[in-house]
Each structure stands twice: as C-alpha cells, then as structure tokens.
Amino acid sequence: MEQRVETLRQTGRFVFHVAADKWVWDDDVYAIHGYAPGEVEPTTELIMQHKHEHDRPLFRDTLRQAIADGEPFNVYYRIMVHDQVRYVVVAGEGQYDGPHGGSADRLVGYYLDLTPELEAETSAAATAAVRASAEARDTIEQAKGILMLGYGLDADAAFAMLKWWSRNRNVKVREVAERLIQVAREGHVSHPGLRRLLDALLDDLTASRPD
C-alpha cells in the first residue's frame, strides 16, 4: 500500500536539470503533491499529470520560455492531489553552468501552496474585513494589486498570499501590505524587478526556517 502524507508546509524548493530532464524536489514539494519524500521520481510527465487539464498548456508554455531565456518566471495554476484541487504558485529562474547566454542549464525555484488560505475564508473573516477601517482596506487592496501584477494572480489568490506571509511573519496582514507598497514606491514595479524583490521576501522564509 502506498504511503501518503498531508502537506505539512506550504512552500518547498525544486531544481530542474534541463538536459537530463530531471527534477529534484525537497520534502515539502513531495508533500504538496501528496507524496512521502522519495516515494516517486518527479519526472516532467508526472508533474504534468498532476496539473489541472485546463492549466497544462499554461505551465508547459511557461516552462519552455523559462528554459529559453533563463529569466525569472512565475505561474499560478491548479494541481490535482487525490482528486482534490490545490492552488499553487511556482516561481523561479534559470541558472547557467557557463557564461550567461542561450538556454538555461537548470531552473531553480519554489512552490507555494495557497490552498489553506483560500479555503480559510469564513463569514467571520468577511465580517472582520467589513469592519476594518477604510484606510486598512485601501492598503490591502493596493498590496493585492501589486501581487496580481508581480505574480499574475487573481484577487483571491493575491489575498491568500498576503495571509500566508502574515502568518509566517507573525504580523498583521496590513503590515505585510504596507511593506509591499513600500517596495513598489521605491521604484521596483517593473517585471522582473518587482518579482525579484517579492521572491526575496518569500525566499527568506523558505531558506532560513529550521529543518
């Protein structure tokens, strides 16, 4: 009988070695896909099987472009885990073994599973949002817009990412929103400039957390 695990963490790292068509996942990316560490070999074929059928072309095109130019990339899509839909952001960039130029030798980056935040919306949370000051709502809406621009998210997913940051930073959503607005006001609003700074905020969490 296959051993299955639940997602314990919502973000994990990956490396894709292009020439060998070989993926390397950390334990958390296995968990996001519903597997125990090392339970399966993470091939491109397996990864595509987990994609929602309507999102496969988007992922395939994003992957192809990322390999071709090595530029920072991100894609927001659905994966299927035990017949359940999960909502993830995959972001990364190309790396080269030699001088920069041509196709990337590998892609490195991370997965972020936004499903828990998207599913946590309750009537109580909605009521609290309505009661929030107009200033706080405006700040959060601006930050959502920044995330929608930087990651290509819809409004719900952008708010889910804010909540994820808030929980992991142990600060209020408004404080996270204010920080993102500050980043944008410093002039880093172009893609990939904004994306790199947003990734750095998330990277700090994934890289420094205890094993």
C-alpha positions as CSV (number, residue, x, y, z in Angstrom):
1,M,0.0,0.0,0.0
2,E,1.4,3.4,-0.9
3,Q,2.3,5.7,1.9
4,R,0.7,9.1,1.6
5,V,1.3,12.3,3.6
6,E,-0.5,15.5,4.1
7,T,1.0,18.8,3.2
8,L,2.8,20.0,6.4
9,R,4.4,23.0,4.9
10,Q,3.2,25.2,2.1
11,T,6.4,26.0,0.4
12,G,9.3,24.0,-0.9
13,R,12.2,24.2,-3.3
14,F,12.9,22.5,-6.7
15,V,15.7,22.2,-9.2
16,F,15.0,21.1,-12.8
17,H,18.1,19.9,-14.7
18,V,17.2,20.7,-18.3
19,A,19.5,18.4,-20.4
20,A,18.8,15.4,-18.2
21,D,15.1,16.3,-17.9
22,K,15.5,15.6,-14.2
23,W,13.6,17.2,-11.3
24,V,14.8,17.4,-7.7
25,W,12.2,18.2,-5.1
26,D,12.7,18.9,-1.4
27,D,10.4,17.0,1.1
28,D,7.9,19.8,1.1
29,V,7.3,19.7,-2.7
30,Y,6.7,16.0,-2.4
31,A,4.1,16.7,0.3
32,I,2.4,19.4,-1.7
33,H,1.9,16.8,-4.4
34,G,0.6,14.3,-1.8
35,Y,3.7,12.0,-1.6
36,A,6.1,10.9,1.0
37,P,9.7,12.0,0.3
38,G,11.3,9.9,-2.3
39,E,8.0,7.9,-2.9
40,V,8.0,8.7,-6.6
41,E,10.5,10.0,-9.2
42,P,9.4,13.6,-10.0
43,T,9.5,13.5,-13.8
44,T,8.1,16.1,-16.2
45,E,5.4,13.5,-17.1
46,L,4.4,13.0,-13.5
47,I,4.3,16.8,-12.9
48,M,2.1,17.3,-16.0
49,Q,-0.3,14.5,-14.8
50,H,-0.8,16.5,-11.6
51,K,-1.7,19.7,-13.4
52,H,-5.4,20.5,-13.9
53,E,-6.1,19.7,-17.5
54,H,-7.0,23.3,-18.3
55,D,-3.7,24.6,-16.8
56,R,-1.3,22.2,-18.6
57,P,-0.7,24.4,-21.6
58,L,0.0,27.4,-19.4
59,F,2.6,25.5,-17.4
60,R,4.1,24.0,-20.5
61,D,4.5,27.3,-22.2
62,T,5.9,29.0,-19.0
63,L,8.5,26.2,-18.6
64,R,9.5,26.4,-22.3
65,Q,10.0,30.1,-22.1
66,A,11.9,30.0,-18.8
67,I,14.3,27.4,-20.3
68,A,14.8,29.5,-23.5
69,D,15.7,32.8,-21.8
70,G,16.5,32.0,-18.2
71,E,14.6,35.0,-17.0
72,P,12.6,34.9,-13.7
73,F,9.3,33.3,-14.2
74,N,6.1,32.5,-12.2
75,V,2.9,30.7,-12.9
76,Y,-0.2,30.3,-10.8
77,Y,-2.2,27.2,-11.5
78,R,-4.1,24.2,-10.1
79,I,-2.8,20.8,-9.3
80,M,-4.8,17.6,-8.6
81,V,-4.0,15.7,-5.4
82,H,-6.1,12.7,-4.6
83,D,-8.9,14.1,-6.7
84,Q,-8.8,17.4,-4.8
85,V,-7.8,20.7,-6.3
86,R,-4.9,22.6,-4.9
87,Y,-3.8,26.2,-5.9
88,V,-0.1,26.8,-6.2
89,V,2.3,29.4,-7.3
90,V,5.6,28.2,-8.9
91,A,8.3,30.8,-9.3
92,G,12.0,30.5,-10.2
93,E,14.7,31.5,-12.7
94,G,17.3,29.9,-14.9
95,Q,20.9,29.2,-14.0
96,Y,23.9,28.6,-16.2
97,D,27.0,26.4,-15.8
98,G,29.0,28.7,-18.1
99,P,28.6,32.2,-19.4
100,H,25.1,33.5,-19.5
101,G,23.5,33.1,-22.9
102,G,21.2,30.7,-24.7
103,S,19.1,28.2,-22.9
104,A,19.3,27.8,-19.2
105,D,21.1,24.7,-17.9
106,R,18.7,24.4,-15.0
107,L,15.7,26.1,-13.4
108,V,15.6,26.7,-9.6
109,G,12.8,28.0,-7.5
110,Y,10.0,27.2,-5.2
111,Y,6.4,26.1,-4.9
112,L,3.9,28.0,-2.7
113,D,0.6,26.2,-1.9
114,L,-2.1,28.8,-1.3
115,T,-4.9,26.3,-0.8
116,P,-5.2,26.6,3.0
117,E,-5.5,30.4,2.9
118,L,-8.1,30.2,0.1
119,E,-10.1,27.6,2.0
120,A,-9.9,29.5,5.3
121,E,-12.3,32.3,4.2
122,T,-15.2,32.3,6.7
123,S,-18.1,34.5,7.3
124,A,-16.3,35.7,10.5
125,A,-13.3,36.8,8.4
126,A,-15.6,38.5,6.0
127,T,-17.3,40.4,8.8
128,A,-14.0,41.5,10.2
129,A,-12.9,42.8,6.8
130,V,-16.1,44.9,6.5
131,R,-15.5,46.4,9.9
132,A,-11.8,47.2,9.1
133,S,-11.1,50.9,8.6
134,A,-11.3,52.2,5.1
135,E,-7.6,53.1,5.3
136,A,-6.7,49.4,6.1
137,R,-8.9,48.1,3.3
138,D,-7.3,50.5,0.8
139,T,-3.8,49.4,1.9
140,I,-4.7,45.7,1.5
141,E,-6.3,46.4,-1.9
142,Q,-3.2,48.2,-3.1
143,A,-1.0,45.3,-2.0
144,K,-3.2,42.8,-3.7
145,G,-2.8,44.7,-6.9
146,I,1.0,44.6,-6.5
147,L,0.9,40.8,-6.1
148,M,-1.5,40.5,-9.0
149,L,1.0,42.4,-11.2
150,G,4.0,40.6,-9.9
151,Y,2.7,37.1,-9.9
152,G,-0.2,37.1,-12.3
153,L,-2.6,36.1,-9.5
154,D,-6.3,36.7,-9.3
155,A,-7.6,38.8,-6.4
156,D,-8.4,35.9,-4.1
157,A,-5.0,34.3,-4.6
158,A,-3.3,37.6,-4.0
159,F,-5.1,38.0,-0.7
160,A,-4.2,34.3,0.1
161,M,-0.5,35.1,-0.4
162,L,-0.8,38.2,1.9
163,K,-2.3,35.9,4.6
164,W,0.4,33.3,4.1
165,W,3.1,36.0,4.6
166,S,1.2,37.4,7.6
167,R,1.0,34.0,9.3
168,N,4.7,33.1,8.6
169,R,6.0,36.6,9.6
170,N,3.6,36.7,12.6
171,V,2.5,40.2,11.7
172,K,-0.8,41.6,10.7
173,V,-1.9,41.4,7.0
174,R,-1.9,45.2,6.9
175,E,1.7,45.4,7.9
176,V,2.7,42.9,5.1
177,A,0.6,45.1,2.7
178,E,2.4,48.2,3.8
179,R,5.8,46.6,3.2
180,L,4.8,45.6,-0.3
181,I,3.5,49.1,-1.1
182,Q,6.8,50.5,0.2
183,V,8.7,48.2,-2.1
184,A,6.6,49.4,-5.0
185,R,7.1,53.0,-4.1
186,E,10.9,52.5,-4.1
187,G,10.5,52.1,-7.9
188,H,10.7,48.3,-8.2
189,V,7.5,48.0,-10.1
190,S,8.8,46.5,-13.3
191,H,8.8,42.9,-14.1
192,P,11.2,41.1,-13.2
193,G,12.4,43.8,-10.7
194,L,9.3,43.6,-8.6
195,R,9.2,39.8,-8.8
196,R,12.8,39.5,-7.6
197,L,12.1,41.6,-4.5
198,L,8.9,39.8,-3.7
199,D,10.7,36.5,-4.2
200,A,13.4,37.6,-1.8
201,L,10.8,38.2,0.9
202,L,9.5,34.6,0.5
203,D,13.0,33.2,0.0
204,D,13.9,34.5,3.4
205,L,11.3,32.3,4.9
206,T,11.9,29.1,3.0
207,A,15.7,29.3,3.3
208,S,16.0,30.2,7.0
209,R,13.4,28.0,8.6
210,P,14.5,25.1,10.7
211,D,14.5,21.6,9.2
